[in-house]
Amino acid sequence: MTEWSVLTTTGEYEPWWFFEDWEETISEQFRFTNRDEAFQTYQKIAADLIKNYPHHALKKQVLFAAWNEDEILYCEDCEDDIQTFHGLILLKDGAVYQPNEAEKAAWFREVAPFQTDLAN
């Protein structure tokens, strides 16, 4: 049975940077066996992030980041202020999902304007 997961993250880097400790940034996890339920949850959370944060970026259609430049934390180790990012990730069976063209048009057009060519 296929498992779909929608993850929200909060951390000092965007959700497409799967560093060794990336799972520590997960703030919420929603699990589904139904694809449409997962897509609907992803859409709702993306819409909330778009509404509440002025800056956005997207990788691979389902790795979404939102931030407010005023939301920073001081890092004692690096002695500098660090931006806080709010992330959204869609997984299928534990891997980043790659929607097909029809799914992009039907489900992910809200976040498509934020597609970026930032590093993987």
JOQUIVEN-V295127 format. One record per backbone hydrogen bond with DSSP energy under -1.0 kcal/mol. NH is the residue of the N-H (numbers start at 1). CO is the residue of the C=O. E is the energy in kcal/mol with one decimal. If there is no record, write none. Layout:
# JOQUIVEN-V295127
NH/CO/E, NH/CO/E
This chain:
# JOQUIVEN-V295127
4/32/-3.1, 5/91/-2.4, 6/30/-2.4, 7/89/-2.6, 8/28/-2.4, 9/87/-1.9, 10/25/-2.4, 11/85/-2.3, 17/14/-1.7, 18/16/-1.1, 19/17/-2.0, 22/19/-2.4, 24/21/-1.9, 25/22/-1.9, 26/23/-1.2, 27/8/-3.1, 28/8/-1.4, 30/6/-2.6, 32/4/-2.6, 38/34/-1.8, 39/35/-2.7, 40/36/-2.6, 41/37/-2.2, 42/38/-2.6, 43/39/-2.6, 44/40/-2.4, 45/41/-2.4, 46/42/-2.7, 47/43/-2.6, 48/44/-2.0, 49/45/-2.5, 50/46/-2.7, 51/47/-2.1, 52/48/-2.2, 53/49/-1.8, 55/67/-1.9, 57/65/-2.1, 58/114/-1.7, 59/63/-2.3, 63/59/-2.2, 64/88/-2.5, 65/57/-2.9, 66/86/-2.3, 67/55/-2.0, 71/68/-2.4, 72/70/-1.3, 73/82/-2.4, 75/80/-3.1, 79/75/-1.2, 80/75/-1.3, 82/73/-3.1, 84/71/-2.2, 85/11/-3.6, 86/66/-2.9, 87/9/-2.4, 88/64/-2.1, 89/7/-2.4, 91/5/-3.1, 92/95/-2.9, 93/3/-3.8, 95/92/-1.8, 97/90/-2.3, 104/100/-2.5, 105/101/-2.2, 106/102/-2.2, 107/103/-3.3, 112/108/-1.1, 114/111/-2.0, 115/112/-2.1, 116/58/-2.3
